[in-house]
Amino acid sequence: MPNMFTEKELLTDILHTEKEMTKTYASNCTEVACPQLRAMLLRNMTECSEDQFSVFEQMKQRNFYPTKTAPQQEVQTAKQAMQTLKGETW
């Protein structure tokens, strides 16, 4: 049976699945009390996040997921906002 999906459709599906799995692991990490289970969930979340990034990079290389370079000022502003948020939550 021939493949009914394009490469872009398959990669998009994998990308979305990895993103959802990462979110699910992150959410579950905040709910678990067992340190060993939390550590396992964190490892799984990290692995999913790395897989998602690999798929994203493949899509970007194939021009399936076009991105633009952010101006340096916007990058600095985002970094500062995250540092501020981190400072407010600690």
Phi, psi and omega per residue, in radians:
M1 nan 2.228 -3.132
P2 -1.205 2.662 3.104
N3 -1.139 2.234 -3.081
M4 -1.604 -0.081 -3.094
F5 -2.052 2.567 3.067
T6 -1.362 2.871 3.083
E7 -1.019 -0.717 3.135
K8 -1.095 -0.748 3.126
E9 -1.121 -0.726 3.129
L10 -1.138 -0.807 3.135
L11 -1.132 -0.664 3.099
T12 -1.096 -0.736 3.116
D13 -1.105 -0.781 3.120
I14 -1.096 -0.755 3.139
L15 -1.024 -0.846 -3.129
H16 -1.129 -0.673 3.124
T17 -1.117 -0.804 3.129
E18 -1.100 -0.686 3.107
K19 -1.099 -0.777 -3.141
E20 -1.152 -0.689 3.114
M21 -1.127 -0.704 3.107
T22 -1.066 -0.781 3.110
K23 -1.079 -0.719 -3.131
T24 -1.130 -0.804 3.096
Y25 -1.062 -0.748 3.141
A26 -1.069 -0.784 3.131
S27 -1.084 -0.771 -3.131
N28 -1.174 -0.549 3.097
C29 -1.048 -0.562 -3.114
T30 -1.390 -0.160 -3.064
E31 -1.903 -0.199 -3.011
V32 -1.625 2.484 -3.133
A33 -1.764 -0.367 -3.092
C34 -1.391 2.063 -3.106
P35 -1.025 -0.662 -3.129
Q36 -1.188 -0.720 3.107
L37 -1.162 -0.713 3.111
R38 -1.069 -0.758 3.129
A39 -1.075 -0.726 3.118
M40 -1.120 -0.765 3.128
L41 -1.100 -0.694 3.113
L42 -1.124 -0.715 3.089
R43 -1.095 -0.784 3.129
N44 -1.104 -0.703 3.120
M45 -1.091 -0.757 3.130
T46 -1.100 -0.751 3.121
E47 -1.087 -0.766 3.113
C48 -1.095 -0.725 3.138
S49 -1.105 -0.714 3.097
E50 -1.166 -0.707 3.091
D51 -1.093 -0.756 3.135
Q52 -1.043 -0.760 -3.124
F53 -1.138 -0.675 3.102
S54 -1.084 -0.751 3.109
V55 -1.132 -0.765 3.102
F56 -0.990 -0.801 3.135
E57 -1.073 -0.720 3.098
Q58 -1.099 -0.729 3.136
M59 -1.151 -0.714 3.139
K60 -1.101 -0.757 3.129
Q61 -1.083 -0.547 -3.120
R62 -1.597 0.097 -3.086
N63 1.062 0.494 3.035
F64 -1.517 -0.295 -3.086
Y65 -2.441 1.333 -3.079
P66 -1.163 2.453 3.089
T67 -2.260 2.850 3.048
K68 -2.121 2.681 3.103
T69 -1.355 2.227 3.137
A70 -1.348 2.435 3.057
P71 -1.038 2.496 -3.078
Q72 -0.954 -0.639 3.140
Q73 -1.102 -0.690 3.104
E74 -1.153 -0.673 3.100
V75 -1.096 -0.813 3.141
Q76 -1.089 -0.727 3.125
T77 -1.090 -0.751 3.116
A78 -1.120 -0.746 3.111
K79 -1.059 -0.791 3.138
Q80 -1.099 -0.716 3.123
A81 -1.087 -0.714 3.125
M82 -1.191 -0.660 3.091
Q83 -1.139 -0.709 3.110
T84 -1.098 -0.813 3.132
L85 -1.067 -0.762 3.115
K86 -1.058 -0.761 3.125
G87 -1.109 -0.614 -3.137
E88 -1.305 -0.430 -3.085
T89 -1.672 -0.158 3.117
W90 -1.653 nan nan
